[in-house]
Amino acid sequence: MPRKRKKPVWIIILLVLLAVGGGGYAYYTAVYLPTQTPVETETLQTAKVRRGDLVVSAGAAGSLVPVQEAALSFRSGGTLAELTVRPGDAVTAGQILARLDEADAQAQLAQAETNLRLAQNKLAEADTTSAQAEANLHLAELKLESLLTGPEPSAVAIAQANLDSAQADMDALLAGPTDDDIAVAVVEIEQAAIAVKQAQAAYDTIAWADDAGATPQAAALQSATLAYEKTLAAYRQKIAEASPEQIAAAQAKLTQAQQQLNDLQAGPDEADIAAAQIAVEQAQANLLAAQNMTALEIGVEQAQLNIDTARRNLEALALRAPFAGIVTDVTAVAGEMVGTNPLITMFDSSRAWLELYLDETDLDKLTVGNEVEVIFDALPDLTFSGQIIRINPSLIVVDGVPVVSALAELDDPESTENIEPVAYSDGDPAPAPGVKLMPGMNAAVEVIAGRAEDTLLVPVEALRELGPGQYAVFVMTDGQPRLRPVKVGLQDLTYAEILDGLEQGEEVTTGIIATE
């Protein structure tokens, strides 16, 4: 079965265009023209598609409100010792604006610092006591351990040597000197006597001199004489019998050495071990008591807290700017007593908000982020720019009229970079003096809903609405109007922006209404 041949696509498109054009012409001649009231002099008006700028805006009234405002006061009253600002002064964040008398606060801080040093000293002393208690415990534990394990062989040997030495000393004391000891002592005396005679002979050779007593010979004679007397005394001690005191001292030393050896050899008894254990327990208790420094540590912490409090109290006597801004009011003078009521009022001048009101019919032109152009009543030669940052979700009533309220933030109100001077009537631009905005200033505001630059424009009378959001215009082609769909952008009461469908210079009809 042979298939039907499809028509080319371009033929279909051509038929559609012819149908649209014919239908448009039919609409224009059969529907649109009969609705126009015949006037003898009425003619079909046209306008050319041109390029230009289009701004859709809504007028509003506004007043400047501070972004931040602060009424500053002291936490406690006192004598105002210092006041560094006046109304209109610009201040920086953290700058000291006023200060109360600090004498009492300084004294309290000094006392708190002294108390801290005392608490720290007590804690340091407790640390020393703890170290000593730990050493005592170590010694007590060593003694107990030695009692439990028995004496070391070396300790027994030392005790035995001490006993033998004490016994030898006692035996020598009781036996007296030997013949050899006496003979040696006699020889030592004779040698000492010879030395004296020799020194005497040397001295006699210079004895006639006035300074004989200061000569070396005199010194040598004196030294030899003293040596002789010492040797003679030693001899007499050797040949003398031991005294009861010497015998008693030697006996006590012997008895002690014997007891030490006996104790080591016998080992500890139960009483010694019990006593050593008690000593260890007591040393442990003393160490725990010394190490329990919680109260002292808490005392140090409390003293530090008191210092911190005193410093905060001292700092609170200085009134500082919480942010950079302008001082608007000062209610006291230096030297007078002040309380806790607001003393200084200031606002943030680095940012500016504008509270604005516009008719509810312009609500469609109000969106967060929209541009605003502002001219203050007090600065009619300057135009400020900004953006909408907040919209009140409900209408408010001003002077009996429901309006929409919104908040706009100006672009860097302290700078003149974003301020456009308004031209004088002769065309010269007005100068841009130093700008100082103040809360409460009234302004005329234009809310920019849309802006198109260098775009295609046609008079709004040329638009024909085919449906919601769908438009067409009649384009003059060969002297005849032809309906053509177009895509429309921004519109105001005079012009409409054409996004697609027309070219610059084309001629469109506006009905019988003449346009510029």
PyMOL commands that set and color helices and strands:
alter all, ss='L'
color gray80, all
select helices_A, chain A and resi 9-35+103-149+153-175+179-204+212-214+216-239+244-266+270-291+294-315+360-365+460-462
alter helices_A, ss='H'
color red, helices_A
select strands_A, chain A and resi 45-48+50-66+69-72+78-83+90-91+96-100+318-320+325-330+337-338+344-347+352-359+371-376+382-391+396-398+401-410+420-421+442-459+464-467+470-477+480-491+495-500+507-511
alter strands_A, ss='S'
color yellow, strands_A
deselect
rebuild
show_as cartoon
